Amino acid sequence: MTEPDQRRRRLLYRATHRGTHETDLLVGGFVARHLSSLTPEQLDELEIILDYPDTDLADWLTGRQPIPADAAQPLLRRMRAEAAG
């Protein structure tokens, strides 16, 4: 397995095993659908996103809280837009 493949596999695991069911669905579902098309730069963004606490991600992705300016990366905004339907 190549290094990029290993990285994608590790990111998918991290995205789908978050600790809370809601965030597993929101983050993991998005990553499962789009992982193969993400650029290396977007994978870098995803790694940063996956470091945020589940409660923050769930609040931001569901719209319960706005995404703070310092966290509002393009990929996270895209995840939010998709979660909003």
Secondary structure, 3 states (H helix, E strand, C coil): CCHHHHHHHHHHHHHHCCCCHHHHHHHHHHHHHHHHHCCHHHHHHHHHHCCCCHHHHHHHHHCCCCCCHHHCCHHHHHHHHHHHC
